[in-house]
Amino acid sequence: MIKKQDRRLRVGVLGCGPIAQFAHLQSCTKAANADLYAICDAAPDLLARMGATYEPQKMYADYDAMLADPELEAVIVATSDAYHVPMSIKALDAGKHVLCEKPIGTSVEEGEALAEAVRRSGKVLQVGHMKRFDPALEAARDFVRDEMGDVLALKAWYCDSTHRYTNTDAVQPLPVTSKLARKPAGNPKAGLRQYFMLAHGSHLVDTARFLCGDIVAVRARLNERFGAYCWFVETEFASGALGHLDLTVAVRMDWHEGFQLYGENGSIIAKTFNPWYFRASEVEIFHEKTATAHKPLGADGHFFRRQLEGLAQTVLEGAPMRGANVEDGIASIRAMVAIARSVETGERVELASVSGAV
Ligand SMILES: NC(=O)c1ccc[n+]([C@@H]2O[C@H](COP(=O)([O-])OP(=O)(O)OC[C@H]3O[C@@H](n4cnc5c(N)ncnc54)[C@H](O)[C@@H]3O)[C@@H](O)[C@H]2O)c1
């Protein structure tokens, strides 16, 4: 059992759907420096079931009522993408800190409205790009920052698998569902290009930025065949590094995610697993000076719990934010919009020039 600290962030989770059940509710109960203080869901059956299982101090059917609770310090927004920005702004305006699921929003304008709310509130907002809390990816990022010197190139891939649900059905508990769950109008999977980019591309772009910094421009192509979508994205980083991002949904093989990174003083090869295995990436860091490689174990692969602990450290101790902030969230949206525009036009697209939705 993880030992609880004396001072713990009092967290309320908005949404008791699958992502809360698979990740956030347990993260709050396990976190060393946070507690599951409250849960909120418009579906009363789901609220009652999760209340009985996780025993928060408070249960709310109404989000405004949860936000009016003066004991509540932070909110995890665990809802569908369309609600991320409006629900995060409500929480910030109510004086609460926020951990919001990725992607932070679906358009550049939405992201900018949220950034303004963050500035206005003076509160902390962290985007749920939990891969930044994969301990082996943290070790890779540390090597890039401290030892690698100039980065020559990054090749990164995120390829969802046709066998993904067989894998996740085997390892996850069955989610509790409700006919009364609140969902945005329309089917988010109606436009699969947008849906795959927001759901999966957001992870790939954020991992690339986590390792190599800002992306300034992209040139992207999309191949759609036999129901599969494959984006190849030539990527220019502000550092001068070259990038190639591969987003494929779905490959006819096992989950396939990772990267190769070539730098002045070494290289990194990484394999990332389906997140629901809660297993840190396998990362091999090669040091040119000693001609040796090391592989961090990263025994604690609960990146969802670790991202919450990171947020709580920032709020409670003033520690620098280790996760993605709102500017990182906007940069991811811009990259996804630029990729979409480049696919449409065949042109190189600068991120600074884009607006609108993914
Ligand atoms: N980080 C990851 O790797 C990862 C993995 C999977 C999904 N996700 C993210 O999780 C999100 C989807 O989560 P989900 O599948 O659990 O969503 P969902 O829509 O199935 O469930 C959301 C729940 O929130 C409740 N809700 C929504 N708005 C509410 C409101 N205003 N007041 C009260 N209750 C409200 C709904 O009733 C519902 O039960 C997406 O943004 C997705 O990108 C992230």
Ligand as a Chemical Component Dictionary entry (heavy atoms), coordinates in Angstrom:
data_LIG
# 
_chem_comp.id                   LIG 
_chem_comp.type                 NON-POLYMER 
_chem_comp.pdbx_formal_charge   0 
_chem_comp.three_letter_code    LIG 
# 
loop_
_chem_comp_atom.comp_id 
_chem_comp_atom.atom_id 
_chem_comp_atom.alt_atom_id 
_chem_comp_atom.type_symbol 
_chem_comp_atom.charge 
_chem_comp_atom.model_Cartn_x 
_chem_comp_atom.model_Cartn_y 
_chem_comp_atom.model_Cartn_z 
_chem_comp_atom.pdbx_ordinal 
LIG N1  N1  N 0  -5.595  9.289  -21.097 1  
LIG C1  C1  C 0  -5.966  8.241  -21.830 2  
LIG O1  O1  O 0  -5.166  7.427  -22.262 3  
LIG C2  C2  C 0  -7.415  8.080  -22.166 4  
LIG C3  C3  C 0  -7.910  6.830  -22.512 5  
LIG C4  C4  C 0  -9.265  6.716  -22.809 6  
LIG C5  C5  C 0  -10.094 7.836  -22.791 7  
LIG N2  N2  N 1  -9.562  9.047  -22.462 8  
LIG C6  C6  C 0  -10.398 10.269 -22.475 9  
LIG O2  O2  O 0  -11.517 10.096 -21.624 10 
LIG C7  C7  C 0  -12.602 10.836 -22.151 11 
LIG C8  C8  C 0  -13.832 9.943  -22.270 12 
LIG O3  O3  O 0  -14.129 9.380  -21.028 13 
LIG P1  P1  P 0  -15.346 8.352  -20.871 14 
LIG O4  O4  O 0  -15.264 7.350  -21.980 15 
LIG O5  O5  O -1 -15.348 7.871  -19.476 16 
LIG O6  O6  O 0  -16.595 9.335  -21.165 17 
LIG P2  P2  P 0  -18.155 9.052  -21.017 18 
LIG O7  O7  O 0  -18.818 10.096 -21.838 19 
LIG O8  O8  O 0  -18.475 7.595  -21.297 20 
LIG O9  O9  O 0  -18.454 9.271  -19.470 21 
LIG C9  C9  C 0  -18.472 10.546 -18.895 22 
LIG C10 C10 C 0  -19.389 10.561 -17.684 23 
LIG O10 O10 O 0  -19.464 11.908 -17.237 24 
LIG C11 C11 C 0  -20.791 12.260 -16.926 25 
LIG N3  N3  N 0  -20.971 13.687 -17.179 26 
LIG C12 C12 C 0  -20.640 14.384 -18.303 27 
LIG N4  N4  N 0  -20.935 15.675 -18.144 28 
LIG C13 C13 C 0  -21.451 15.814 -16.905 29 
LIG C14 C14 C 0  -21.937 16.933 -16.155 30 
LIG N5  N5  N 0  -21.919 18.177 -16.663 31 
LIG N6  N6  N 0  -22.416 16.716 -14.915 32 
LIG C15 C15 C 0  -22.430 15.476 -14.400 33 
LIG N7  N7  N 0  -21.966 14.375 -15.051 34 
LIG C16 C16 C 0  -21.492 14.548 -16.291 35 
LIG C17 C17 C 0  -21.657 11.416 -17.857 36 
LIG O11 O11 O 0  -22.944 11.190 -17.303 37 
LIG C18 C18 C 0  -20.829 10.122 -17.993 38 
LIG O12 O12 O 0  -21.224 9.133  -17.062 39 
LIG C19 C19 C 0  -12.183 11.361 -23.512 40 
LIG O13 O13 O 0  -11.823 12.722 -23.391 41 
LIG C20 C20 C 0  -10.961 10.536 -23.844 42 
LIG O14 O14 O 0  -10.021 11.234 -24.651 43 
LIG C21 C21 C 0  -8.254  9.185  -22.130 44 
# 
loop_
_chem_comp_bond.comp_id 
_chem_comp_bond.atom_id_1 
_chem_comp_bond.atom_id_2 
_chem_comp_bond.value_order 
_chem_comp_bond.pdbx_ordinal 
LIG N1  C1  SING 1  
LIG C1  O1  DOUB 2  
LIG C1  C2  SING 3  
LIG C2  C3  SING 4  
LIG C2  C21 DOUB 5  
LIG C3  C4  DOUB 6  
LIG C4  C5  SING 7  
LIG C5  N2  DOUB 8  
LIG N2  C6  SING 9  
LIG N2  C21 SING 10 
LIG C6  O2  SING 11 
LIG C6  C20 SING 12 
LIG O2  C7  SING 13 
LIG C7  C8  SING 14 
LIG C7  C19 SING 15 
LIG C8  O3  SING 16 
LIG O3  P1  SING 17 
LIG P1  O4  DOUB 18 
LIG P1  O5  SING 19 
LIG P1  O6  SING 20 
LIG O6  P2  SING 21 
LIG P2  O7  DOUB 22 
LIG P2  O8  SING 23 
LIG P2  O9  SING 24 
LIG O9  C9  SING 25 
LIG C9  C10 SING 26 
LIG C10 O10 SING 27 
LIG C10 C18 SING 28 
LIG O10 C11 SING 29 
LIG C11 N3  SING 30 
LIG C11 C17 SING 31 
LIG N3  C12 SING 32 
LIG N3  C16 SING 33 
LIG C12 N4  DOUB 34 
LIG N4  C13 SING 35 
LIG C13 C14 SING 36 
LIG C13 C16 DOUB 37 
LIG C14 N5  SING 38 
LIG C14 N6  DOUB 39 
LIG N6  C15 SING 40 
LIG C15 N7  DOUB 41 
LIG N7  C16 SING 42 
LIG C17 O11 SING 43 
LIG C17 C18 SING 44 
LIG C18 O12 SING 45 
LIG C19 O13 SING 46 
LIG C19 C20 SING 47 
LIG C20 O14 SING 48 
# 
